[in-house]
């Protein structure tokens, strides 16, 4: 049977539903040779800001049971260096290049997006949800009013796919997703990391210099699946699911919950070729269940 694994988002089409999550795949070239580009729908770049950022002081990464805590602090080269040194490699690939954008003010988000609007990138993922910076995106991502207004500002500047990345560190993530949709988003991606903390009991010191960080990995998958299920029933735009995907079955779980595409994050650190095996597993599952397109996953979930 013919299987269509493409995913339509706004005016764009992802070649497959499998993506590499922002902050876990660098700028794409760091993993070159470790995966099959034809099986990857998109690389969501490391967050790009208007100006370079050094990020938080070390230590800024620590392992936890079934996950990791990170407090990188959106360290990145800035939009000008990204265009000059990183973008060429990405644009030569078969997958979609989705630039993750972060900022500390609406103006910074708009200026960064506008600088990239004619660069040839496929679309944008707007980071409104980073929990490990002292000033910036988390403040926008927890307030529906701010989310809708910022999305509307960015929508005016581009007709390329606009994806709003949502934080789980809110009372009702569905309300935030509805605000993004009202502002003109083409899709939402969720979940970003959960706010967490780790303390070394032997030294009585924080394990992260930032004290708190973002929890990712298998420990957060049930939270992510529940959020995708909730949001996919609250909005009409596509939902991209992520959080704790370590194998193909994890990705299928998100698709059954209502996601149209998935992102692999922390799993890339453990298995650099994980995106390949996740893609293969999704295709095998579709063949087994006689599914012809990604939208068919939604019909399989049994409510009882």
VEXSEBA-877176 format. One record per residue (C-alpha): residue in three letters; chain; x, y, z. Coordinates in pm, whole numbers. Each point is the difference from the previous one (the first is absolute). Layout:
N
  rest  kette       X       Y       Z
   ala      A       X       Y       Z
...
end
This chain:
304
  rest  kette       X       Y       Z
   unk      A       0       0       0
   unk      A     105     358     -58
   unk      A      86     189     319
   unk      A       6     379      18
   unk      A     223     111     288
   unk      A      -6     372     -84
   unk      A    -143     253     245
   unk      A    -158     328    -111
   unk      A      58     301     224
   unk      A    -127     331    -125
   unk      A     135      52    -351
   unk      A     280    -249      54
   unk      A      32    -378     -12
   unk      A     235    -206     215
   unk      A     135    -300    -194
   unk      A     -37    -228     305
   unk      A    -154      38     348
   unk      A     335     -54     173
   unk      A     200     301     117
   unk      A     308      75     210
   unk      A     -92     227     290
   unk      A     158     338      61
   unk      A     297      -1     234
   unk      A      75    -369     -52
   unk      A     130      -5    -357
   unk      A     213     313     -11
   unk      A     -19     170    -337
   unk      A     -25    -331    -187
   unk      A     359     -41    -113
   unk      A     110    -133     340
   unk      A    -190    -325     -72
   unk      A      98     -26    -367
   unk      A      70    -360    -101
   unk      A    -183    -143     300
   unk      A    -349      -5    -151
   unk      A    -183     -34    -331
   unk      A    -122     347    -106
   unk      A    -274    -153    -217
   unk      A    -174    -138     311
   unk      A       3     333     181
   unk      A    -289     238     -54
   unk      A     159     301     167
   unk      A     287     126     206
   unk      A    -120     252     256
   unk      A     316     201      53
   unk      A     160      95     326
   unk      A    -172     318     119
   unk      A     112     310    -188
   unk      A     -16     346     155
   unk      A      57     343    -148
   unk      A     339      28     169
   unk      A     246    -272     112
   unk      A     -58    -146     346
   unk      A     259    -164     224
   unk      A    -267    -175     201
   unk      A      14     -94     366
   unk      A     322     -77     191
   unk      A      96    -366      51
   unk      A     -89    -250     123
   unk      A    -309      14    -217
   unk      A     -86    -363     -64
   unk      A     -63    -285     243
   unk      A    -156    -344     -22
   unk      A    -312     -91     195
   unk      A    -194    -327      27
   unk      A    -137     -67    -352
   unk      A     104     340    -130
   unk      A     228     301       7
   unk      A     -20     353     133
   unk      A     148     273    -214
   unk      A      54     369      61
   unk      A     187      91    -318
   unk      A    -165     340      -6
   unk      A     -55      21    -376
   unk      A     371      31     -81
   unk      A      26      63    -375
   unk      A     201     179    -267
   unk      A    -264     263     -79
   unk      A    -194      45    -322
   unk      A     278     161    -206
   unk      A     254    -276      70
   unk      A    -271    -260     -53
   unk      A     -69     132    -349
   unk      A     370      36     -80
   unk      A     136    -326     144
   unk      A    -280    -250      66
   unk      A    -284      43    -246
   unk      A     172    -114    -318
   unk      A      33    -359     120
   unk      A    -364     -18     105
   unk      A    -139     136    -326
   unk      A     183    -268    -200
   unk      A    -189    -279     178
   unk      A    -326    -171    -102
   unk      A    -168      65     335
   unk      A    -175     322      99
   unk      A     207     258     184
   unk      A    -212     143     281
   unk      A     176     278     187
   unk      A     -78      13     370
   unk      A     -12     366     108
   unk      A      37     135     353
   unk      A      -6     354     131
   unk      A     -28     218     307
   unk      A    -253     241    -152
   unk      A    -259      -2    -280
   unk      A     230     226    -202
   unk      A     284    -251      18
   unk      A    -224    -282    -119
   unk      A    -126     209    -292
   unk      A     343     126    -104
   unk      A     152    -349      10
   unk      A    -283    -148    -206
   unk      A      15     283    -253
   unk      A     375     -46     -40
   unk      A     -65    -363     -95
   unk      A    -315      46    -205
   unk      A     180       4    -337
   unk      A     272    -248      93
   unk      A    -160    -311    -151
   unk      A     -98    -168     326
   unk      A    -318    -210      -3
   unk      A    -160     161     304
   unk      A      29     112     360
   unk      A     -53    -150     344
   unk      A     -48     274     258
   unk      A     145     -86     339
   unk      A    -236     143     259
   unk      A      79    -267     253
   unk      A     360     -19     119
   unk      A       7     -44     381
   unk      A     373      54      56
   unk      A      60     364     -91
   unk      A     -39     279     250
   unk      A    -163     240    -244
   unk      A    -189     -81    -315
   unk      A    -222    -254    -163
   unk      A    -164    -174     295
   unk      A    -168     327      99
   unk      A    -171       9    -340
   unk      A     -94    -366      -9
   unk      A    -202     -11     321
   unk      A    -241     282     -83
   unk      A    -266     -62    -270
   unk      A     -28     373     -73
   unk      A     374      32     -64
   unk      A       4    -319    -208
   unk      A    -280     118    -227
   unk      A     145     349     -42
   unk      A     353    -118     -74
   unk      A    -125    -265    -242
   unk      A    -207     264    -181
   unk      A     305     229     -27
   unk      A     207    -279    -153
   unk      A    -283    -112    -226
   unk      A       1     342    -166
   unk      A     366     -43     -93
   unk      A      -7    -339    -172
   unk      A    -218    -237    -197
   unk      A     234    -291      73
   unk      A    -109    -267     249
   unk      A     -14     148     349
   unk      A      17    -247     289
   unk      A     -37     110     361
   unk      A     188    -215     253
   unk      A    -189     -31     327
   unk      A     109     -44     358
   unk      A    -161    -259     229
   unk      A      68     227     297
   unk      A    -349     149      -7
   unk      A    -339     -72     153
   unk      A    -174     -76    -332
   unk      A     215     -57    -308
   unk      A    -315     -23    -214
   unk      A     -78     367      67
   unk      A     351      99    -112
   unk      A     -38    -207    -317
   unk      A    -334     166     -77
   unk      A     169     340      38
   unk      A     270    -100    -247
   unk      A    -263    -116    -248
   unk      A    -194     326      43
   unk      A     318     194     -73
   unk      A      47    -178    -332
   unk      A     233    -291      79
   unk      A      11    -283    -255
   unk      A      85    -260     267
   unk      A     107     -42     361
   unk      A     281    -220     130
   unk      A       0    -147     350
   unk      A     124     -63     253
   unk      A     314     188      78
   unk      A     184     -96     317
   unk      A    -152      -7     347
   unk      A     150     228     264
   unk      A     216    -202     241
   unk      A     282      10     254
   unk      A     267    -237     131
   unk      A     211      32     316
   unk      A     316    -196      84
   unk      A     -66    -132     351
   unk      A     370     -64      65
   unk      A     109     357     -69
   unk      A    -334     170      72
   unk      A      40     191    -325
   unk      A    -222      42    -302
   unk      A     102    -229    -285
   unk      A     -67     281    -248
   unk      A     159     342      35
   unk      A    -335     145    -104
   unk      A    -165    -198     284
   unk      A    -297     -96    -218
   unk      A      -9    -147    -347
   unk      A    -220    -174    -252
   unk      A     -79    -369      49
   unk      A     -11    -216    -313
   unk      A      26    -367     -90
   unk      A    -221    -305      65
   unk      A    -123     138     332
   unk      A    -206     269    -172
   unk      A    -165    -213    -271
   unk      A    -331     -61     184
   unk      A     -31     375      55
   unk      A      69      66    -366
   unk      A    -247    -260    -127
   unk      A    -274     137     227
   unk      A      71     355    -116
   unk      A     -17    -101    -367
   unk      A    -328    -183      58
   unk      A    -143     309     172
   unk      A     123     258    -248
   unk      A     -86    -198    -314
   unk      A    -362       6     110
   unk      A       3     373      73
   unk      A     148     136    -324
   unk      A     -46     -66    -371
   unk      A     362      59     -96
   unk      A     252    -289       2
   unk      A     171    -101     324
   unk      A     363    -113       1
   unk      A      75    -227     295
   unk      A     324     -42     190
   unk      A     135    -102     338
   unk      A     172    -325      88
   unk      A     -10    -173    -340
   unk      A     259    -277      23
   unk      A    -137    -248    -255
   unk      A    -257     -30    -279
   unk      A    -276    -111     236
   unk      A      40     323     197
   unk      A     -49     201    -320
   unk      A    -303    -209     -98
   unk      A    -149      70     342
   unk      A      15     373     -72
   unk      A    -155     -49    -345
   unk      A    -282    -204     150
   unk      A     -58     274     258
   unk      A     -56     254    -278
   unk      A     341     123    -120
   unk      A      58      40    -374
   unk      A     379      -4      36
   unk      A     258     -66     271
   unk      A     336     129     113
   unk      A     279    -210     150
   unk      A     206     184     260
   unk      A     198    -149     287
   unk      A       2    -339    -173
   unk      A     241     143    -260
   unk      A     269      26     269
   unk      A     -28    -372      74
   unk      A     -61    -132    -352
   unk      A     113     246    -270
   unk      A    -188    -197    -267
   unk      A    -324     -16     196
   unk      A    -193     210    -252
   unk      A      60    -271    -262
   unk      A    -135    -285     211
   unk      A    -298     209     114
   unk      A     -89      73    -363
   unk      A      35    -366     -94
   unk      A    -219    -103     292
   unk      A    -273     248     -94
   unk      A      -7    -134    -356
   unk      A      -8    -361     122
   unk      A    -290      83     231
   unk      A    -191     166    -283
   unk      A      46    -311    -216
   unk      A    -109    -228     283
   unk      A    -314     204      68
   unk      A     -75      73    -368
   unk      A      37     375      44
   unk      A      50     198    -319
   unk      A      81     341     151
   unk      A     102     159     331
   unk      A    -350     135      62
   unk      A    -124    -359      25
   unk      A     167     -47     340
   unk      A    -272     203     166
   unk      A    -267    -253     -98
   unk      A     171    -286     184
   unk      A     -17     129     356
   unk      A    -268    -177     204
   unk      A    -171     219     260
   unk      A    -130    -291     205
end
